[in-house]
Amino acid sequence: MSDLQIRLLGELAIVRDGVPVALPQSKKTRALLAYLILDPGPHRRERLCELFWQVPDDPRGALRWSLSKLRGLVNDARAERLKADRERVEFDPCDTRVDVLEVRERLRAGPEALPPDALAALADALSGELLEGLELADQPDYHYFLSSERRGLTAMRAGVLRALVDGRVDVPGDTVGWLQTLVELEPYEFDLHRRLIEALAMAGRRKDAERQKTVSSALLKDLGGADLVALQRAVHVRPGSCAAPRAPVPQPLQQEIRFCKAADGVQIAYASVGHGAPLVKTANWLNHLEYDWESPVWRHVFRGLAEGRQLIRYDARGNGLSDWDTDEYAFDALVSDLEAVVDAAGLERFPLLGLSQGCAASVEYAVRHPERVTRLVLIGGYARGWNQLGSAEICRANEAMMVLVRIGWGQDNPAFRQLFTSLFMPDAPPENQAWFNELQRLTTSPENAVRLMRACGDVDVRHRLGAVRAPTLVLHARHDMRIPFNSGRELAGGIPGARFVSFGSRNHLLPESDPAWPRLLAEVNAFLAG
């Protein structure tokens, strides 16, 4: 049997019988091989063309050319690893050694089942970036796939490092490097910062511990629950002493999804997660309770809001897990969805948070039910929709966008949806943009998206702002590309006593990497805490 090795960690490499194999110059051809290995097939040729060749006039011809190149790299007289017929393509690893597949197999039973030496070797192997240099900026579906695979391997590496650290707590010198890497991978986890400072102090590196304390304090100071005094105490742990007891590992939040019916009989899906005082989030542009919970677009938002409290959110009619088969999208119907969820959840008094289009519905609910809403948080919102602004140019732009939605959202090609993504999060990482492209397609139909856009455009609650009685916090990005900054000012200016907070960002939906995100979360948490 031939000794064929394929390395995907770092730059793609193929080694046959100990000799490196020259790879095709085409990045798409190399990326195709990696995709076939990482995502076991068989794969339809049409889908591969969509992933890698959206631009050429003859994508099937481009695919045939790439497959002809790859056959010479991985097939031989003893094994046909790359298999293709007229409809499908598949890679069979058979006797091939693939580094990523080997790592996954070794960790199948969990890192705690392996000895420290094996874990250290795996941590070193996982330090290389998956398919380094094989990003394809013009192929968003492939980019989404690659980002997802990289994220999974990063989580795997973090798990290995945690097992190493937990297994060697009595040898601080060995744990410092692992903890430093863990802090880089998970920069907002307080306990890792504390343990790193302790490990430095226990190893006799007091000055390094002081420097790390300064860096960690600056990073964590705006996060709720960060005990900065504990970081100072960690600096003074004596060399050679035992580490402080680890904080209990928090169990991952699990949401519970239920259903209720709005006043007109439309079924609405809502979810509850976390424990403590309730916080209700109003639905906004295209939600999906399940997909949003796991996506990099929303997960940091929902986990941040659910910290120390019970977060209740829902999918409005026409999208997500709620009924899609409805023609009623008038503003009153959208408010009735919120009313149905609050009643079904059995809530008496609670703070209400609206984001984007959800702000207007939150205002209306707060006016209708002042006895229930204790506080009101409005982020990136508006009092009047695009069709009420009196601007012919804005109306024409939105009408054109609705035409694009009708034509393009039903296609697998995300180019049409990318227009919206660029407005909602222009400075977000490519992974977030790829997720948002896909979320929009999965969350609703093109027809419902148009109806929701039309309903949002017709909203006008300016006459209701003065009747809001709940203490209100309004936040808006100064350079928001989707909802103009003046819309946020108008919203805050009409609500008696509202506090207005602006922050520097172009993103309408803030990714976790946006410098403004920690501040926004801190402002919301402080306001909700009274």
N, C-alpha and C positions, 0 to 999 in steps of 0.2 A: 504493500500500500504506500502511496506517496505521502509525504509529510507536508501538508498544506496548512499554513497558518495565515489567519487574517486578523490584523490588529485594527480596531476601531477607536481605541482610546489614544488620543493624540492624533497625528496625521494618519490617514488611511494607508495601510501597508499590507502587501501580500508577500509571503515568503514560501517558496517551494523548495523542498529538500535543502533547506538552509540558505538558499540564494534568493535575495530580494528580486521581485518581479517588477518590471517597468509598467507603470500604470498609464492609462490613456490620459491625454491632456485635457479632455473634456471633463469639467467639474460635474456636469449633470450625469455623465456616464458613471463616474465614481460614486456620486450620491445615490444613483439608482441601485448599485450593488449593495451599498450599506442599507438602504431602505428594505430591499428584499431579504436581507439577513435579519434585520432587527424586527421586522413585522412579517412573521411567517405567513406565507400565501396559502393557496394561489391567489394572484391578483389579476383582475381584468385589465386587458391592455388599455381600454378606454380610461380607466382610473389612473393608470401610470402616465398616460399622456397628459391628463389634467394636472397631475402632480408636478411634472417636469417640463412639459412643452406646451405651454399655453400660447406662446407667441408665434412659433414657426407655422408656415402654411401647411406643412405636411408632418404633423406630430407623430403619426404612426410610422412614417419613414424614419424619423429621428429615433424612435424607439427601436426599430429593427436594426439600425446602424449600431446603436449602443449595445444591444444584446449580442450582436456579432462580435464586438470587441470583448465583451465580458466572457463569452464562451471560451475564448482562447486563454483567458486568465485563470478560470476556475475549473474547467472541464479537462479531463484527460482520458486515456484509454480505459482506466480502471473505474472511473466514477463520473457520472453525468450529474453534476451538482446544480447547474442552471438548466431548468427544464421549461420549455415554452411550446405552446401550440398556437393555433390561430386566434384563440380567445384569451388564454391565460398564461401567466408567467409565475414561476415558483423557484425558490432557492432551497435545495436540500443540503444541509450541512454535512450529512453522512460522516466521513472520517476527517472533516475539517476542524481545526482548532481555532475557535473565535474567542478572543479575550473577553469580550463583554458577556457572551453566553456562558463561559466558564466561571466568571465571577458570580453571575446570577445563580448558577447551579450550586456553587459552594455556599451561597448565602440562603439557599432555599429554606433551610431549617432555622434561620435566624442567626445573627452574629454571636449571640450568647452561647451557641453550641460549638464555637471554634476556639482553639487555644490562642493565647496572645500573639505568638509568633506568626500564626496564619492570618490573624486579624491585621497585624502590622503590614504584612505583605499585601493584603487586599487594599488597605488604606493607601499604600504607595501606588498600587496599580490604578486605583480610582482617581488619583490626583491629576491624570491627564484629561484634557477636555475631549469629550466625545466628538469625533470627526472634525478635528481642528481645521479651520480653513475651508470647510465644505458648506458654508452658508450660501443660500441662493436667494438673493434679495428680491428677485423678480418672480419667485414662486412661493406665494404666501402659504399654500396648503402644506408644502414640504417644510417650510420654516416652522409652522405650527407643530408638525410631527417631530422635527429635530429638537425644538425647544422642550417639548414634552418629554422626550427621551433624556435630554440633558438634566431636566429637573428631577426625573426619577433616579438617575445615577447620583446626583448631588444628595438626594435624600438617603440613598443607600450608603454613600460615603459617610454622611453624618451619623448614621446608625452604627457603622463600624467604629468610628472614632469614639462615640459614646461608650460602646462596649469596652474599648481599650481603656478609656479613662476610668470607667467604673471598676474595671478589673485590677487597676494599679494605683488605687488611691493612696497607698502607703509609700509610693515612690514618686514624689512630686517632680523630680528632675525629668523623669520619663514622660510625665503627663503635660508639661508646659507646651511643647510643640503641638501636641494633639489638641489641647484646649485653645491655643491660638488659632488653629485652623477652624475649629468649631465656631469660635466667635466670629470669624470671617464669614462662615456659611450661614450662621444664624445670629446676626448682629443685635437683635432686639430681645434676646432671651437673657433675662437678668441673672439667673443662676449660673450661667456659663461665665459671665463676666466675674462674678464673685469667686468662682472656683479657680479661674485663671489667676486672679490677683493673689489668692491664697497659695496656689502652687508656686508662684514666683517668690512669695515671702518665705514659704517653707523650704525652698531651695537656696535661701540665703541671698536672693537677688532683690533686696529691699528697694533700691532705686528704680529698678524695672517695675516693681509692684506699684510704687508711687506714680510712675508715669502712666501705667496702665489704668490706675484708678482715676487719674485726671481725664484720660481719653474716654473711659467707660462712663464716667459721670456726665460728661458733656453730651454723649450720645443718648443716654437713658433718662436725662433729667425731665423730659417732657412726657415720659411714658407713665401711665397710671400704675401704681403698685410697685414702682422701683424704689427700694430702700437704699438710698445713697449712703446712709450712715453705716450700713452693713458693709459697703465697699471700703469705707475707711477702716473699719474693724479688721477686714481681711488683710490689709496692709501690715498689721501688727501681729499677725500669727507668727509664732516663734519658729525659726529654722529647725527642722527635724521633728516638729510636732505633728500630730494627726490633724487631718482636715476637719473642718466643722461638718456636722451631719448634713447630708444632702437634703434639699427641699424635696418633698414628695413630688413624684412625676405626675403632672396633671393629666387626667384622662381626656382624650379628645372629645370635643363637644359633638353631640349627636342631636340632630334636629328631628322633630316629629312633625309629619305632614298630615293635615286633616282637610276636610272639605266642608263647606257650608253653602247656602244659597242666598243670593242677593234678592232684593225685593221683587224683581221681575222673573225669578226662577233660574237665573244663570248660576251655574256651579262655580264657586271660587275656591281655589286651593290656598291654604295658609300654613305656615310653619312656625313652630315654637322651639327655641333653643336656649340653653343656659338656665340659671337659677337666680332668683332675687326679684327685685322690683321690676315691673314690666316696662318695656319701651316698645312702642309700635312704630314701625317704619311703613310709610305709605308707598304703594307701588309707583314705579316710574317707567321710563321708556324701556319696554321689553325686558321682563324678568323671567327667570325660570328657577324655581326653588331648588331643584336638584343640581342643575349645571352651574348656577351662580355660586353655590356653596363650595364647589371645588375649583372654580376658575381663578386665575391670578388677577382677573379684573375686579372681582368682588370679595374674594375670601378674606382678605385682610380687613376690609370694611366691616363685614358681618362678624368676624371673630373679635375685632376691636370693640364693636358696639355690644356684643354679648358678654364681654368680660365683666363678671360681677353682677349681671342682671339677666332678666329673661327678655330676649329679643323676639318680637312677633312681626313677621312680614308676610306678604302674600303676592300672588300673581294676579294682576288685574284681568278682567275679561278679555278674551281674544289672544292671550299669549300664555306661555309657560304651561303649567298643569291645569289652569282654569279652562272653562269652556271656550273653544275657538268658534263654535257655531252660533254666532249671535250677530245681529245687525245693529244693535243699540250701543252706541259709543258716546252719547251725549254726556256732557260734564256731570249732570245729576246722576247718571248711571254709574260713572266712575266713583263718585262720592258714596253711592249706595253700596258699592263693593267694600269700601272701608268700613262703613257702618255694620255690614253683615259680619265682617271678620271680628270687629271689636265685640259685638254681641255674642258671637259663637265662642270666643275665647273667655267670656265671662268677666270682662274687665270693667271696673267701676271708675277708677281714676288713674291716669297714666300720662307720661310725657309722649308727645307725638313728633316724629321726625319725618320731614319731607325732603326729597332730593329731586332736582330738576322739575319735571312736570308734576311730580308728587307734591310740590310745595303748594300749588293752587288748591288741590283737593284737601290738603292739610289745613289751609286757612279756612276753607268752607266748613270743614268738619268742626274746627275749633269755634267758629261762630255759631253753628247749629247746636253744639253740645258744650257750652262753656263750663258746665258743672263737671265734665269728665276730663278735660285737657288741663293738666297741671303746668306743663311747659311746652313750648313750641320751638323746634329747631328747623330752620329752612336753609338748605345748602344748594347753591347754584340754581336758584329758582326764578320765577317770574309771576307777576300778577296778571299779565295779559299775553296771549299767544301771538305768534307771528302774523296772524290774519287780522289782529286788532291794533297793530302798531302804526297803521296809516302810511306804510311805506310800500309803494308799488314795486320797488326793486326787490325788497325782501319777499314779498308775495310771489313774484315771478320765480325767484330762486327756489322757494319751497315747492311751488307747483312743479318745477322741473325735477326736483328731487323725488317727488311722488311718482312722476313718470318713470324715472330710473328704477324705483322700487318695484313698480308693476312689471317692468320688463326683465329686470336682472336678478331679483332676489330668489327666484325659483331655481336659478342655475347653480351648479357646483362652483363655477368660477366666482371667486370672492371679490373681483375687481369692483363690482357695483356697490357692494357693502363696504368696501374700503373707504369710499367717499364719506360715509357716516363715521366710520372709525377715526378718520383723520380729523374730523370736527370734534369728536368726543374726547379723544386722547392723542393729540398730535405729537406729544413728546414722550409717550409711553414706550417701554421696551417692545421690540418686535414680537416677543412672546405674547404680551398683553393684546397687541393689535390683532395678531392671528386668532387668539381666543375670541376676541370681540366679534371679528368677522364671522366666525363659526357660530357663536352664540346667537347672533341676529337671525341666521338662517334657521337654527333649530328652535328658536323661541316662538316664532309665529309665521303665518303665511304672508306672502306679498300683499294680498288683499287686506288682511287685517292690519298690517303695518301702515298701509295708506289710510285706512279708517282712523287709526290711532293718531297719525300725524294730523289729519284733518281736525279731529276732536281737540287736540292740543292747540292747534292754531286758532280755534274759535274761543278759547278760554278767556274770560275777563272777570277777575274778582276784585278790581280796584275799589268798587263801591262797598266791599265787605271788609277791607283792611281795617278801617277805623273801629269796627265792632269786635276785633280780637281783644280778649281780656287776659289771656295767659301771658306770662313773661315770655319774651320771644328773643331768640338769637338768630340772626341772619348772617350767613357766610357766603362769600363769592370770590372767585378768582379774578384778579384784575384784568387778565388778558384771556379770559374764557373765550374759546373759539366757537362754542355752540350757543350759549346764552349770554348776551351782551352784559357787561358789567353794570350798565345803567339800569338793567332790569332788576338786578339785585338791590341797587340803591332805591329804586322806586318801591320795591317790596318792603324794604325796611322803613322807608320814609313814611309809608302810609299806616304802619302799625304803631299804636301809642306805646312809647317807651321802649321800642325794640332796640337791641344792641346790634350794631353792624360791624363785622370783622372782615377785612379784605386780606388776601394773601397773594403772593406772586406766583402765578402759574398760568400756562396756556391750556392746561388740561381741564376739561369739564368733569371727567371722572378721574380722580387722582390715583395713579398707581402707587404701590407701596414704596417704590424708589423715588417718588417725587419728594423733594425736601419739604414741601408744604404739608405732606400727609401727617407726620407726627404732631405738628402744631394744630392742624384741624381737629384731630382726634382728641388732643389735650383740651382744646377749647370746648368741644362738645361734652366731654366727660366732666369738666369743671362746672359747666353750666347746669348739667343734669344733676350734679351733686349739690347744687344750690349754693 
